[in-house]
Amino acid sequence: MSALVVSSDAVVDRLQSLKLVVEELRREVRDLLAENVVLRQENADLRQQVRDLTRDVGYWKSRHADVKNKNVLVQAGLDQAKAETRQLKAERFGKSSEKQKKVDRSNDLVDVFAPARAAFSKLATLRLYR
């Protein structure tokens, strides 16, 4: 019977040890479940933030595209205005706007000494041939 008592004491000790392990495991499971609830809530919050930010990205991409299109239109208007300005300046200040005189008098200067020179030249020629 002593062998039976010893083995019964060993079983009781082993059972007590297993109960302690089970209690410890239950505490850990409770802690992990609580942590799991917190992590699930954090995950849900982060997923909501991702949805919000994705929506914001779409909005800002749309705004950027709108501004780019408007910029193209404004640039086209600016280019057209510059072209019109160049054309008006050419019309106002270009060569075609300067009226040409019927006779170009820039080389038509009167030489007041021409008759005297001609007479002197004739006289000099007559003296040489005498």
Buried (B, 14 or more C-beta within 10 A) or exposed (E): EEEEEEEEEEEEEEEEEEEEEEEEEEEEEEEEEEEEEEEEEEEEEEEEEEEEEEEEEEEEEEEEEEEEEEEEEEEEEEEEEEEEEEEEEEEEEEEEEEEEEEEEEEEEEEEEEEEEEEEEEEEEEEEEEE
